[in-house]
């Protein structure tokens, strides 16, 4: 599915506009920007048949790294 998928409009809108501003402070990183590249795995917590606008989603995990971009692996922080 693409980022404009109607099926996930409520999930996308709620996460990007309501929840995302709370993520970094909840992790004790309120003064830090969100990672440049990351993915979020969502788990649907609503019963089958729940209207999409009423669905509840749970974040299963965040992956913050150079997701699938191997050319960026050399850019991680090093002592040198």
MDAnalysis code that builds the backbone (N, CA, C; Angstrom):
import MDAnalysis as mda
import numpy as np

u = mda.Universe.empty(240, n_residues=80, atom_resindex=np.repeat(np.arange(80), 3), trajectory=True)
u.add_TopologyAttr("name", ["N", "CA", "C"] * 80)
u.add_TopologyAttr("resid", np.arange(1, 81))
u.add_TopologyAttr("resname", ["UNK", "UNK", "UNK", "UNK", "UNK", "UNK", "UNK", "UNK", "UNK", "UNK", "UNK", "UNK", "UNK", "UNK", "UNK", "UNK", "UNK", "UNK", "UNK", "UNK", "UNK", "UNK", "UNK", "UNK", "UNK", "UNK", "UNK", "UNK", "UNK", "UNK", "UNK", "UNK", "UNK", "UNK", "UNK", "UNK", "UNK", "UNK", "UNK", "UNK", "UNK", "UNK", "UNK", "UNK", "UNK", "UNK", "UNK", "UNK", "UNK", "UNK", "UNK", "UNK", "UNK", "UNK", "UNK", "UNK", "UNK", "UNK", "UNK", "UNK", "UNK", "UNK", "UNK", "UNK", "UNK", "UNK", "UNK", "UNK", "UNK", "UNK", "UNK", "UNK", "UNK", "UNK", "UNK", "UNK", "UNK", "UNK", "UNK", "UNK"])
u.atoms.positions = np.array([
    [0.832, -1.183, 0.000],
    [0.000, 0.000, 0.000],
    [0.874, 1.243, 0.000],
    [0.425, 2.288, -0.689],
    [1.141, 3.552, -0.721],
    [0.735, 4.455, 0.434],
    [1.432, 5.552, 0.606],
    [1.168, 6.453, 1.728],
    [-0.195, 7.132, 1.673],
    [-0.829, 7.131, 0.521],
    [-2.139, 7.780, 0.394],
    [-3.294, 6.782, 0.416],
    [-3.027, 5.536, 0.804],
    [-4.049, 4.492, 0.807],
    [-5.219, 4.893, 1.706],
    [-6.405, 4.948, 1.138],
    [-7.611, 5.352, 1.866],
    [-7.902, 4.411, 3.036],
    [-7.613, 3.128, 2.851],
    [-7.870, 2.132, 3.892],
    [-7.165, 2.472, 5.202],
    [-6.019, 3.162, 5.110],
    [-5.224, 3.471, 6.303],
    [-5.166, 4.964, 6.595],
    [-6.116, 5.731, 6.071],
    [-6.114, 7.181, 6.262],
    [-6.200, 7.563, 7.741],
    [-7.099, 6.924, 8.486],
    [-7.236, 7.252, 9.905],
    [-5.954, 6.918, 10.660],
    [-5.374, 5.752, 10.408],
    [-4.118, 5.367, 11.046],
    [-3.032, 6.385, 10.732],
    [-2.867, 6.720, 9.465],
    [-1.821, 7.665, 9.055],
    [-2.025, 9.039, 9.671],
    [-3.244, 9.549, 9.594],
    [-3.533, 10.876, 10.133],
    [-3.315, 10.915, 11.639],
    [-3.854, 9.933, 12.355],
    [-3.684, 9.911, 13.809],
    [-2.226, 9.798, 14.212],
    [-1.482, 8.933, 13.532],
    [-0.081, 8.756, 13.900],
    [0.738, 10.005, 13.592],
    [0.588, 10.537, 12.403],
    [1.407, 11.685, 11.996],
    [1.035, 12.982, 12.704],
    [-0.242, 13.196, 12.956],
    [-0.671, 14.474, 13.516],
    [-0.888, 14.455, 15.031],
    [-1.333, 13.336, 15.568],
    [-1.658, 13.284, 16.999],
    [-0.567, 12.592, 17.820],
    [-0.100, 11.437, 17.337],
    [0.798, 10.607, 18.139],
    [2.276, 10.909, 17.962],
    [2.718, 11.167, 16.747],
    [4.141, 11.353, 16.474],
    [4.797, 12.433, 17.334],
    [4.148, 13.577, 17.564],
    [4.783, 14.583, 18.420],
    [5.028, 14.116, 19.859],
    [4.399, 13.022, 20.263],
    [4.555, 12.499, 21.622],
    [5.621, 11.405, 21.729],
    [6.066, 10.873, 20.593],
    [6.952, 9.713, 20.607],
    [8.309, 10.030, 21.235],
    [9.006, 11.022, 20.725],
    [10.349, 11.303, 21.238],
    [10.321, 11.717, 22.712],
    [9.401, 12.568, 23.152],
    [9.340, 12.869, 24.588],
    [9.063, 11.620, 25.441],
    [8.215, 10.719, 24.957],
    [7.910, 9.500, 25.707],
    [9.136, 8.607, 25.861],
    [10.085, 8.728, 24.952],
    [11.322, 7.946, 25.010],
    [12.422, 8.670, 25.786],
    [12.081, 9.832, 26.347],
    [13.072, 10.625, 27.062],
    [13.996, 11.375, 26.126],
    [13.568, 11.556, 24.878],
    [14.397, 12.201, 23.855],
    [13.680, 13.420, 23.277],
    [12.957, 14.130, 24.123],
    [12.142, 15.244, 23.663],
    [12.901, 16.339, 22.943],
    [14.177, 16.521, 23.256],
    [14.974, 17.568, 22.614],
    [15.613, 17.105, 21.307],
    [15.440, 15.839, 20.975],
    [16.051, 15.275, 19.769],
    [15.040, 15.249, 18.623],
    [15.530, 15.355, 17.386],
    [14.620, 15.210, 16.239],
    [14.280, 13.740, 16.038],
    [13.183, 13.479, 15.326],
    [12.887, 12.086, 15.002],
    [13.974, 11.582, 14.044],
    [14.222, 10.277, 14.014],
    [15.242, 9.736, 13.108],
    [14.921, 10.059, 11.653],
    [15.976, 10.256, 10.882],
    [15.806, 10.573, 9.471],
    [15.096, 9.443, 8.733],
    [15.532, 8.232, 8.965],
    [14.919, 7.060, 8.344],
    [14.451, 6.128, 9.439],
    [13.207, 5.752, 9.372],
    [12.711, 4.769, 10.321],
    [11.450, 4.119, 9.785],
    [11.132, 2.998, 10.377],
    [9.890, 2.322, 10.041],
    [9.149, 2.055, 11.341],
    [7.863, 1.924, 11.228],
    [7.021, 1.599, 12.374],
    [6.136, 0.425, 11.981],
    [6.143, -0.610, 12.798],
    [5.286, -1.764, 12.565],
    [4.050, -1.610, 13.439],
    [2.880, -1.619, 12.812],
    [1.625, -1.461, 13.526],
    [0.888, -2.797, 13.600],
    [0.194, -3.013, 14.719],
    [-0.630, -4.204, 14.914],
    [-2.064, -3.721, 15.112],
    [-2.975, -4.238, 14.323],
    [-4.381, -3.879, 14.455],
    [-4.943, -4.530, 15.715],
    [-5.500, -3.710, 16.614],
    [-6.024, -4.208, 17.886],
    [-7.547, -4.225, 17.932],
    [-8.199, -3.872, 16.845],
    [-9.662, -3.828, 16.806],
    [-10.226, -5.124, 16.247],
    [-11.430, -5.465, 16.663],
    [-12.068, -6.665, 16.113],
    [-12.335, -6.515, 14.614],
    [-12.373, -7.636, 13.935],
    [-12.711, -7.651, 12.513],
    [-14.067, -6.978, 12.330],
    [-14.179, -6.136, 11.333],
    [-15.424, -5.459, 11.047],
    [-15.526, -4.067, 11.637],
    [-14.547, -3.667, 12.453],
    [-14.548, -2.314, 13.015],
    [-14.368, -1.324, 11.872],
    [-15.182, -0.276, 11.793],
    [-14.989, 0.733, 10.748],
    [-13.587, 1.341, 10.853],
    [-12.958, 1.609, 9.727],
    [-11.572, 2.087, 9.734],
    [-11.387, 3.344, 10.577],
    [-12.398, 4.209, 10.622],
    [-12.248, 5.445, 11.401],
    [-12.275, 5.186, 12.911],
    [-12.688, 3.965, 13.329],
    [-12.734, 3.618, 14.745],
    [-11.657, 2.612, 15.146],
    [-10.827, 2.188, 14.194],
    [-9.807, 1.190, 14.487],
    [-8.784, 1.707, 15.487],
    [-8.276, 0.776, 16.290],
    [-7.201, 1.055, 17.240],
    [-5.976, 0.267, 16.787],
    [-4.838, 0.955, 16.732],
    [-3.594, 0.334, 16.295],
    [-2.564, 0.449, 17.409],
    [-1.713, -0.552, 17.523],
    [-0.632, -0.584, 18.507],
    [0.685, -0.610, 17.744],
    [1.653, 0.172, 18.207],
    [2.987, 0.104, 17.607],
    [3.668, -1.145, 18.136],
    [4.046, -2.023, 17.232],
    [4.761, -3.236, 17.604],
    [6.234, -2.966, 17.821],
    [6.805, -2.125, 16.961],
    [8.210, -1.748, 17.105],
    [8.537, -0.581, 16.189],
    [9.582, 0.122, 16.572],
    [10.190, 1.143, 15.724],
    [11.543, 0.608, 15.292],
    [11.892, 0.791, 14.039],
    [13.219, 0.454, 13.545],
    [13.851, 1.742, 13.043],
    [14.882, 2.190, 13.725],
    [15.545, 3.435, 13.358],
    [16.945, 3.107, 12.871],
    [17.136, 3.201, 11.578],
    [18.431, 2.886, 10.988],
    [18.397, 3.312, 9.539],
    [19.337, 2.830, 8.790],
    [19.366, 3.089, 7.352],
    [18.558, 1.987, 6.681],
    [17.270, 2.031, 6.862],
    [16.364, 0.970, 6.437],
    [16.518, 0.664, 4.949],
    [17.104, -0.474, 4.645],
    [17.216, -0.938, 3.274],
    [18.129, -0.119, 2.379],
    [18.925, 0.754, 2.961],
    [19.799, 1.606, 2.144],
    [21.242, 1.307, 2.547],
    [21.813, 0.289, 1.946],
    [23.128, -0.184, 2.364],
    [24.234, 0.833, 2.133],
    [24.070, 1.741, 1.192],
    [25.102, 2.757, 0.950],
    [25.281, 3.677, 2.150],
    [24.296, 3.753, 3.015],
    [24.354, 4.665, 4.171],
    [24.972, 4.001, 5.403],
    [25.237, 2.718, 5.355],
    [25.766, 2.042, 6.536],
    [27.094, 2.639, 7.013],
    [27.892, 3.133, 6.092],
    [29.176, 3.713, 6.464],
    [29.024, 5.068, 7.153],
    [27.836, 5.640, 7.177],
    [27.619, 6.966, 7.739],
    [27.272, 6.947, 9.226],
    [27.236, 5.771, 9.839],
    [26.897, 5.728, 11.261],
    [28.016, 6.351, 12.090],
    [27.710, 6.737, 13.320],
    [28.692, 7.412, 14.185],
    [29.828, 6.463, 14.523],
    [31.027, 6.979, 14.416],
    [32.220, 6.220, 14.753],
    [33.110, 7.100, 15.616],
    [34.006, 6.491, 16.372],
    [34.954, 7.255, 17.204],
    [35.840, 8.133, 16.337],
    [36.178, 7.660, 15.153],
    [37.059, 8.437, 14.277],
    [36.257, 9.451, 13.502],
])
